[in-house]
Amino acid sequence: MKNIFIICSFLFCTLSLSAQEKNDGWYVNFDEAAKLSMKTNKPILANFTGSDWCGWCIKLKREVFDTPSFKKWAKENVILLELDYPRRTEQSEEIKKQNRELQQFFKVRGYPTLHMFSVGITDGKTQITALGKTGYIAGGPTPWIANANKMLTTKK
């Protein structure tokens, strides 16, 4: 019985760690997203969200991010980064600290706010180049993706 408890605890911890790195295609760790962004030469789309309390955030997720057309577009064009500020969902202190620092860096004042940016290393320091900022756009994935594509063109 004790061995079953130990095995279950180990599996739970392993699942929790992998869930912290990626959430339905969205990274939650900036460093991991940045590494992949630099490797693939795709910009990061950072979603500043209050996933368990913000009505507009929930609406954006349901109407855009959960759709097959957005998932296909995102896979081809960006690295997804979710920076969540939940009220009821637990987060590690490391993720909370990271999210606070990025919220201050990008001067986020409301949710949902999405920033698209490219990442690079210059003189050993991470450099962020802003490509654009957006939020909820009515009409589902088509107008949202059209707006995001405008931000992608500033990269070229």
N, C-alpha and C positions, 0 to 999 in steps of 0.2 A: 504494500500500500504506500509506503514511504517512497519507494522508487517511482511509482506512478505519479505522485505529487511532484517529485523533482523533475521528471520528464515533462509533465504538463507545464510546470513553471518555466522550464527552459524553452519550450515551444512558444509559450506566450511571450516571453522576452524577445525571442527571435522575430516573431511576427510583429511585435510592437516596434522594433528597430527598423524593420523593412517598411512598415507603414509610415514611419517618420520620414523616410527618404523619398517616398513617392506615394501620392494619393490620387488614384484614378487617372494616372498620366501626368499629374502635377507634382513636381518636386516641392519639398518643403524646406530643403536645405540649400541656401544660396550657393555655397561652395560647390556642391554637386552640380547644380544647374549651370553655374559659371564654367566649370570644367567642360561639361558637355557642349555648352554654347561655343566655347573657343575651339573645341575639337571639330564640331560640325559646321562652324561659321554661320550658325543661326542665332538670331537675337533672342533675348529672353522676354517673355510676356509675363510680367509680374502682376498678380491679382491680389490687391489689398482688400481683404474681405472680413466681414463679421458673419461667418458661415452659419452660426446657430441663432442669430438674433436679428440680422439686418434684412429687412424685407426686400429691398432692391437687389441685394447680393443673392438672395435665394431665387428671386425672379430671373436674374441674369444667368445663374447656373442652370436653372430649369429650361429657360427659353433659348439659350445659346450654347453654353458649355457642355450640356448633356446630349446635344444633337449629333448625329453621325456626320453632318456636313462640317461642323466646327471641329470635331475630332480629326477628320481627314485633313482639313486645312492646317490645323495646329501641327500635326505630325509632319507635314511637308515643309512648314515655314518657320516654326518657333520652338523654343524650349519653354515649357510651362512652369511657372513658379508661383505657388500659392503662399501668401503671407497672411495668415489668419489671426484674427483677434477675437476669439470666441469668449462667450460668457459662461457656458456650461460644459464645454469640452476641455478636458485636461490637455496640457502641453508641457513639454520639458522646459526647464528654466533656460536651457541653451537656445531653444527655438523662440521662446518669448523674448529673450535678449536680442537675438538676431532680428526678429520682426520689429521690435522697438527702434533699433538702430536704423533699419531700412526705412521705416516710417518717417523718422526724423530726416534722414538723408534726402528722401524724395518729397518731403514737406506735405505728406498726405494728411488731409483734414477731414475727409469723409469717405464713406464706403458706398458702393464699390468704386475703387479707383484702380485703373490699370495703367501701368507704364511699360512701354516697349523700349528696350535699350540693348546695345551691344556691349560686350565685355572684352577687355584686352589687358595685357600686362605690359607696363612700361616702367623701366628701371626698378623692377621687382614689386611694383605697386599695381593693384587692380585699378583699371581705368574704366569708367562707365560713360558711354556716349548715348545720350537720350535720343530716341527716335520719335517719340510721341506719347500722348496721354489720352485716355478715354475713360468711359464709365458705361453705364447702362444706356443702350440705344434700343428704342422700341422697334418692333417688327421682326424679331427673331434673328436667326443666324445670318441671313443674307445681307441686310444692311450693316450688321456688326462686322462681318468679315470684310465687306467693302471698305469700311472705315479703317480697319486694321491694315488692309492692303495699302492704303495711302501712307501709313506709317512705314511700312516695309520699303516703299519706294524712296524714302529719305535715306535709307541705308546705302543705296547704290550710288 
